[in-house]
Amino acid sequence: MSKKHDEREHTQLGTGYSDNLEPLTTLDLNKCNTVNDLVTAMKSTAFGGRSVGEAADALEKMTRDKDCFKVLTLSGAMTVAKMGLVVCDMIENGMVDAVISTGALMAHGFIESAGMKHFKYRQDMDDVALYKKGYNRVYDTLEPETNFDAAYKIFRSQIIDWDANEIACSYKINRKLGEYLHNNVKGRGILKSAYEKNIPVYVPAFTDSELGLDFATIRRERKEKGQKDITFDPFHDLEDYVSHIIKAKEIGIFTIGGGVPRNWAQQVGPYVDLLEWRLGAENKKEMHEGTGHGKRFKYAVRICPEPIHFGGLSGCSYSEGVSWGKFVPVSEGGTQVEVLQDATVAWPLIVKAVLERLKKNPVK
């Protein structure tokens, strides 16, 4: 074959090392004595294993950055799936400064924290029969309706006498529930840990949850008694969240799933831009002071099996978010890791590995 048709010179072919490529390493379980050993080794493999290892590095880097305000967003039935204490571990060990969640996830987590149980679903069970007996199914798990009734009694005791002069919002209600758990429950729980660490828990779609329905029920009860209504304003959540972001030099995000929590958290960058563009330059100094990246996420980790090609929000890539002004691109120093895995498998491995690293080499 003439050189015109063959653009490669055999003597000039790259060896990998000649182009400073990073070599892979065979996973040797005999050398893995801890979870961190395993996750670190997985980083030098391929496919999902590599992304788990890279996500652990990104979470560690984000946690150790003292200038970074760290946001955890949660969707999916993670507390029903018994991942609640993983969230507690992140809160209690400095990996989280704010939590943004679905209401259902917080409701199931509160139920668990208050001492109630979820149960295994069996394939031979019938959904009609489950309905008649008051068992609500979440894939392979059952939530007894009696749990919701017991949780409502606690919720009502904390909210029924809410001062009507104070506007309610999700982070205030969640803080109230966390205070209850702190004062009355010995075990750990998401809202309890958040209360004790003074970390806000936002639920943007609050009405789309058992907690929202409980709150709506209490409003009707107060109305029937002739009491003043409680005003709920979700924009108080937004502005409180933005106030934390504005003060931060850098921001990072760790996302489970997608949906409203992910998008609500990420829209802070565009919101800051809109305030500057539409309300005038006087907002610019306040919104951008202390950071070279505006209000874009420097660190980003997402654990979600949703593929990109369906075009759904939960599957959209970080590179797509760069175009919206939500993320610092990798070319400008951003860290972005996509873990296309079941969170109940990948998430505990990532967090445990970083916990072991922090124990061995604490943040100073």
N, C-alpha and C positions, 0 to 999 in steps of 0.2 A: 504494500500500500504506500502510495506516495505521501510525502510529508504534508502536502496540501490537504489531504483528507484525514490525516492523523495529527491533531494539534498537540498531542502529548509526546514528550521525550521520556523514554523509559528510565533513563538515568536521572531524570529530574522529578520523578514521582515522590510525593510526600510520604514520610514515614509516620506521621502523627506527631512525633517528638520534634521533627524539623519545623513544624508549624505551631509549636507550643500548645498542642492539644492535650487535654487531661485524660490520662488512661483510665479505663475501668478496672475494677478489682473483683475477682471472684468472691462471693459471699462465703466466708468461712465461719460457720456457727461454732466451731471449737474455740474461736477467739472472742466470742460474744458472751460475756459473763453478766452484763447488765443490759437494760433496755437501751441505754444510751450507746453502748457498744454496738448493738444491733442496728439502731437507727442511723448511727454514724457510718457504719459499713454499708448500709443500704444506699447511702448517698452516692457511692461509687459503683452502683449497679445500673439498672435501667428501668424504664416504664414507671409504674406507680411507686415502686420502691425508691427510686431516685427522688421523686417529688416529695416523698415523706421525709427523707433525709435533708433535702434542701429547705423544706418548710421548718424543720427544727432549727436549722441555722438562722433562718429569717426571724423566727420568734425569739430566739436568744438575742440576736442583734437588737431587735426592737425593745426587748425587756431591759437590756443593758444601757440603752440610750437614755440618759437622764433628762434630755431635752424633749423626749417624745411623749405625747399624750396618746395613750393606747386604747383603741376602741374594739370591743368584741361584739359582733353581731350574730344573732342566733335565730334560726328558723328550722322548721321540721320538728318532729316529736322527740326532741333530744332528752327531755326530762322523763317522758314516758319510757324512753329507751335506757334510762338509768345513767345518763351522762351528767347529772346535776352536780356531783361532787368534783367532776373535772372542771366545771365552771368555778366552783369554790376554790379549787387548787390554783386556778389562774388568778382569781381575785386576791387570794390571801398571799400570793407570792410575787406580787408586783407586775403581773403580766397584763393587767387590765386597769384602766382609769374610768371607763364608762361602758355600760352594757346596753345594747339595743336589741330588743327581742320581740317575737310574736307574743301576743297575750296568752295564747294557749300554752306555750312553753312555760311561761311564768306561773300560770294557773296549776298545771300539773306539777311543777316544781314546788309550789307552795303546799300542795296536797302531800307530796312526799315529805317535805320538811316538817309538816305538822304531825307526821307519824302514821299516815295512811299508806296503803300498799296498792300497787298495780299487780296484775296477774298474767300468767302465760295463756295465750290462746292456743287451742288445739285444732288441728285440721278437721276433726270430725264434728266440730261444733257448728250449729246452724245459727245464722244471723238473726232470723226471726225469733228463735227461742232466746237468743241473747237479749234482744230488745225487750221481750216480755219479762225477763228477769232483771232488767236494768243494768246490763253490762254493755258499755260502749267500747267498740273495738277500734283499735289503732293498729292496723296491719296484724302483727302477731302478739299484741298485748291488749289486755282488757282493763278498762277503767270503770269500776262500779259507780253507779249513779249516787250511791250513798256517800261516796267520797265528796262529790260536789255539794251535797246537802250539808255535810259536816264542815266543809271549807266555807260555805256561805255563812254559817252561824258565826264563825270566827271573823270573816270579812265584815259582816253586819255589825258585830260588836265594836269594830274599829272605825267604821264609816258612818253609822247611823246618826251620830251626834257631831258630824263634821260642821265646823263653823261656816255658816253660809256666807260670811263676809270674806272668806278665803277662797279664791278660785282654785279648783281642783285640776290636776293633770296627772299623767301616769307616773311620773317620777316621784311625786309627792305621795300618791297612794301606795306605790311600792315601798317607799321608805317607811310608811306607817306599818305596813305588813312586816317589813324587816324588823322594825322595833318590837312588834308583838313577838316574833320568833326569838329575838334576843332576850326578851324578858321572861318567856314562858317555855321555851323548848331547849333541851340540852344538846341535841344533835346539831349537825351542820346543815346549812341550806343556802341556796343562792342569795335570796333576799336578806337573810341573816348576815351572811358574809359581806354583802354589799353595804348593809347598814353599818356594820362594825368598822368597815374601811372607808365609810363616807363616799361611796361610789354610786353615782346615779344610775338607775335602771329605767330606761325609756321604752315605752310600748306605743309606737306611732299609730298602729291600728287597734287602739284599745277596745273599741266597741266590738271588734271581731274576736271575742274571747269570752270564756266563762266569767272572768273578772269583770269584763264590760257589762255582761248581762246581769251580774250581781249588783253592779253599781246602778244600772238602769232600774232594777227592782227596788232598790233603796230609795231612789229619787221618787218613784211612784208612791212608795209607802209614806214618805214625808209629805208628799202632796196631799194624799188622802187624809193625813192627820192635820192638814192646814199649816204645816211648817214651810218655811222658806226653802225654795229649791236650791240645790247645789249647782253652781255653774262649773262646767268642765270645758277647759280651753286647751286644745292640743298645741296651740302656738306657744304656750308657756314652756312646753317640753322643747320645742324647736329653739327658742331663744336661749334657754338654759344651756342646751347642748352647744349652741354656737358660741356662747360666752366662754366655755371651756376651750373650744377650738381656737378662738381668737388669741387667747393667752399663750398658746403653745408655740414653741419654736419649730417643732416638727410634729407630725401626726402619723400614726400607724393604725392599721386595721387588720383584724383577724376574723375571718368570716366563716361561719358554718351555714351552708345552704345559700339562700339568696333572698328573693322576695322583698317585701317592704322594709324589713330591718336593714338589709344591705343597701338598698337604694336610698333610704332616708339618711343613713349615716354618710353615704358618699356624696349626697347632693350639697354638702356644706360648701365645697369649693365653688360650684356655680352660684350658690346663694350669695356668697361673699362678693363674687364678681358683679352680680346683679345690683347689690346694694351700692357698690361703687359706681357702676355705670348709670343707674337710674336715680340715685339720690345724691350724686355729686361727689366730687373729689375729697370732701371733708371726711368721708368714710375710709379713704385709702390708707392713711397712716395707721389707724386703729386696726384695720383688718389685716394688714400685711406686716406690721411691725415685728421684728425679731426672727424673721425667717426669710430665707432666700427662695423658698418654693411656693410663695403664696399660701393658700390653704389647700394644698394638694397632699395626698397621702404619700409619704416617702417609703414606708414599709407596707406591704400588702401580702396576706396569705389567705387563700380561699380553699376550703374543703367542700367540694360539691360534685356529685356525679353527673350533673346536667351538662349535656354536650352543647357546643356552640352552635351547631348547624340548624337547630330548631328555632333559633332566633329569640328565645325567651330571655327575660331579664336575668334569671338565676344562672344562665349559662354564658352570659356575655363576658368576654375576656377583659383583662386589665388593660390591654392595649386599646380596646374600644373605649374604656373609661378615660384613657389619656386624652382622647379627642374631645372629651367633655370638660377637661380641666379638673378631673378628680384625682389623678395620680401623677406622680413624678415619673417620667419615662426612665427606663433603665439607662438610656444613653446619658441622662443627666444625674445619675446617682441613685435612682430608685431601685428598690428591691421588690420583686414580684414573683410569687410562687403559686402556681395553680395545682392543687391536688385533686385529681378527678377520681375520688374514691368515696366509699361509704364512710361517713364521719365517725360512726361507732367503731370502726376499725382503725382508721388513720389518726384520728384526733387524740385518743389516749396515748398512743405511741409517741406522738410528737411532744405532747405536754410532759409526759413522764421523762422523756429524754432530756428535755430542757430543765426540769426540776432537778435531775441528777447533776447536770452541769452547774446549776446555781448553787447546789449544796457543796459541790467540790470546789467551786470558785465563786463565792458570793459576790453580789453586786456591792461595790464599795462607794 
